Amino acid sequence: MTLQGTVNKSFLLLLVLLVAALWPWSQFFGSGNAAAVAPAIMIGLIGGLVLGLIISFKATLAPLLSIPYAACEGLAIGGISAVLEKRYPGIAIQAVGLTFGVMAALLLAYTTGLIRVTQRFRAIVVGATGAILLLYLTSFVLGLFHVSVPFLQSGSPLSIGVSLVIVCIAALNLVLNFDLIYTGVAASAPRYMEWYAAFGLLVTLVWLYMEILRLLGQVRQR
């Protein structure tokens, strides 16, 4: 595992995601109908979830499945972003800029030693991430019974505050991604870990982007 190899694979996955996102984006703005991109969004969400779980539990498959995963995420992100862009013009580019701005700031903080990944830091971030996933799962189950969770979906101050917290937790996961790359390179990890680390970074960037997009939508809603 090398740093350059991991960086190259990360850029490749981002490129695949971008190309895949352009198709539902163009389809939506070509027709103006959200139903035109609904299949792409569903395929992207379900395919991304399945592939992501497989890679998470079987890291050696990352070289084979990371590119299809990036394509699936691109389909989902492209469709969702297009629908929100139509409702709130300019929101997509703002979310992209903020996502990469946060990543650059945290990368600088990590490389300069301003943020150190200790066992306590890792435990807090992983625990908070698990709590958020549990919250999402609860919201999904309640949604099956037509019960909504207002502080996750409305534009109230509480909802915006919760979204800000989630954005912060998602951003801190980037630091764990940076540390995985650093420790993997230092330990001369197997070459497939380049793909696994690039996959992990993409997962966090997609999550961070979607949370920022949701936060900006809540702010615009007010």
Steps between C-alpha positions, in 0.01 A plus 500: 500500500635842401373852551513581128311183414227583750473858374475381139225253582311762702503737202386218271203419724404867519520524120278194458251646748494832314447340159221279635335801669483692172251256346208541746584870527461548123192276490323706765578840351419367154152390602431701815332191642624347825354164396761486222781465751318293764624165358860626491476618860354169619758293308776720637382484861434126507806407294724730703371358828553137393845559352605717793406231752684232301819709482476594868494135607738371229775755440677277248208555259556876497705493176206333320201679652618855578443633147145354473433643846614846386276475193197408714564788737534732202156400371341567839681827564441630149126442518454637852718803431309581180164495676625727780679726250170560323338595830793701639718631213871494577476256790695219332814701424488648851488150651789383279711802595433459871570125488842537341573808710439301818713214369789733418483670840495169689780357286712803587411466868593130496828536312614788723412313819221733612273195513637170627321169474520352848304202627264735681448712185431187295257362759305827517470536122409135443248508786339820374486361145332185628243708687422696182457179300264370768305827478473464123388138533234598755379779273480256206300244699263767629459628145367158398213568742458856372652650814745784433785626714458882486849597617652306208282636222363844586668837474464580871794629707517162676515317168774730371693453825476120471618520139799710604599238757468223242711699251771539766501127576512416129792740458693345789471164327725647231776521761460127564528443124823703487638304792412167336696606192798623704522191719445267206783656302729504805430132567548400134147359484400277205434676169124437513486735799553790258158422354349441843631832635381683187159336540481608865589857408231505230238365742572782743507769230163382365352502851644844575373640168149366556486639853621841386247491217223421749618773736504760223152389397372548854652847516347592164166362617492756776 
